[in-house]
Amino acid sequence: MTDLELARAVSTSIEAQELLVKKYNRMVTGLCHGVMKNSNDVEDCVQECWLHLFKKLHLFQGRCALSSFVYRLVLNSALMYRRSYKLKTRYYLNGLEDGDLPSIYPRCVEDIFIGQLHSAIETLPPSQQSVLKLRAQGLWYSEIAALQKKHIGTIKSNDFKGRQKLKEILK
């Protein structure tokens, strides 16, 4: 069965769907794992990608390899899933007070109580607190470095060390 025949058969044949999943499931899972970087979200992302792939497979015209088409579609779908996941977290957090914690730590927000997170941040050294809070507001390292009149490497280091300490505190 050629790639084009397989793509056409998926809409009508369960066997073709099973063959497609068997052939590309490893790629789909790997891409989702790479994009999500959190094993708890990978399964949901994989399912979303398969749904999106089955909906869009009729667009395959055979001008490239089916694997290339699947790769690009899954990658875009996984990125959209990650973006929507972050947006949902950001909207949830926008109901909190100004300066509250961020869309850059969505798993923390889901897994622990917000008060514990704020308490944990307050235990960090002031340099790490300020960097984490500014990153939470969406500022880039270069912008934070300019604001604090520090080298960008120092800002990155404070961000990294602050997040590492938060992980230790919140375990």
MOQUI-V70340 format. One line per field, one symbol per residue. psi: psi as a letter, one per 40 degrees, with the letter a starting at -180 (. if undefined). A space follows every 50 residues. Layout:
psi = ???
//
This chain:
psi = hiddddddddeehddddddddddeddddddddddddehddeddddddddd dddddedeeheeeiiddddddddddddddddddddddddddddeeiiiei iieefddddddihdddddddddeiidddddddddddeeiidddddddefi idddddddddddddddddde.
//
